Amino acid sequence: MLITSTDNIPGRNITEVKGMVRGSTVRARNVGRDIMAGFRNIVGGELPEYTNLLEESRALAVERMTEQAESLGANAIVGARFTTAGITQGASEILAFGTAVVVED
């Protein structure tokens, strides 16, 4: 599956638009990560516990978006984007979305 944030793919012709596809996940922080992040927050710097949580969440959202595109018969997704929203205190949704298309060389 070819995934791009652009609206077209250089050198490829979009022959069919299958429609919008999306994948999402809602993740919550956990006490262990919060304690470690709290210590790092005192001295500053990156919070790898949260960085890893977000990376895992993005990967799962993209996987779900890709599965939906494949079920429609698409072989590419154009205009791919991410968005996030707070669901409740300590939990957020990561949403990946784009347009499923069929491309040919």
C-alpha positions in Angstrom: 0.0 0.0 0.0 1.4 3.3 -1.1 0.5 6.2 1.4 1.3 9.8 0.7 0.3 13.2 2.1 0.2 14.7 -1.4 -2.9 14.7 -3.5 -1.3 12.9 -6.4 1.6 10.5 -6.9 4.3 11.6 -9.4 4.6 9.1 -12.2 1.4 7.3 -11.2 -2.1 7.8 -12.7 -5.1 7.7 -10.4 -7.6 5.6 -12.2 -10.3 5.3 -9.6 -11.2 7.0 -6.3 -12.6 4.6 -3.8 -13.5 7.1 -1.1 -12.4 8.4 2.3 -10.8 6.0 4.6 -9.8 6.3 8.3 -8.3 4.5 11.2 -8.3 5.5 14.8 -7.4 4.5 18.3 -8.0 5.9 21.7 -5.2 5.6 24.1 -4.9 6.4 27.8 -1.8 7.2 29.8 -0.8 4.9 32.6 0.5 5.5 36.1 4.0 4.1 35.4 4.5 6.4 32.4 3.1 9.4 34.3 5.5 8.9 37.2 8.5 8.7 34.8 7.3 11.6 32.8 6.8 13.6 36.0 10.5 13.1 37.0 11.6 14.1 33.5 9.4 17.2 33.6 11.3 18.4 36.6 14.6 18.4 34.8 13.3 19.1 31.3 13.9 17.2 28.0 12.0 14.8 25.9 9.4 12.5 27.5 10.1 9.2 25.7 7.3 7.4 27.5 4.8 9.6 25.7 6.7 9.7 22.5 6.6 5.9 22.3 2.9 5.9 23.2 2.1 8.4 20.4 4.2 6.5 17.9 2.4 3.2 18.7 -0.9 5.0 18.4 -0.1 6.5 15.0 1.1 3.1 13.7 -2.1 1.4 14.8 -4.3 4.2 13.2 -2.4 3.9 9.9 -2.7 0.1 10.0 -6.5 0.4 10.5 -6.8 3.0 7.7 -4.8 0.8 5.4 -7.0 -2.2 6.1 -10.1 -0.2 5.3 -8.5 1.0 2.0 -7.6 -2.6 1.0 -11.1 -3.8 1.8 -12.3 -1.2 -0.8 -9.9 -2.5 -3.4 -7.5 0.4 -3.3 -3.7 0.1 -3.7 -2.8 3.6 -2.5 -4.0 6.4 -0.1 -3.5 10.0 -1.0 -3.9 13.1 1.1 -3.1 11.2 4.3 -3.3 13.2 7.5 -3.3 12.8 11.3 -5.4 14.5 13.8 -5.8 14.1 17.5 -8.5 15.0 20.0 -8.9 14.7 23.8 -11.6 12.3 24.7 -11.4 12.5 28.5 -8.7 13.5 31.0 -5.7 11.3 30.3 -7.1 9.8 27.0 -6.7 10.9 23.4 -7.8 9.8 20.0 -5.4 9.6 17.2 -7.1 9.6 13.8 -5.4 8.8 10.4 -7.4 9.6 7.3 -7.0 10.0 3.6 -8.5 9.1 0.2 -8.3 5.5 -1.0 -7.5 5.3 -4.7 -6.4 2.9 -7.4 -3.2 3.9 -9.2 -1.4 2.4 -12.1 2.2 2.9 -13.2 
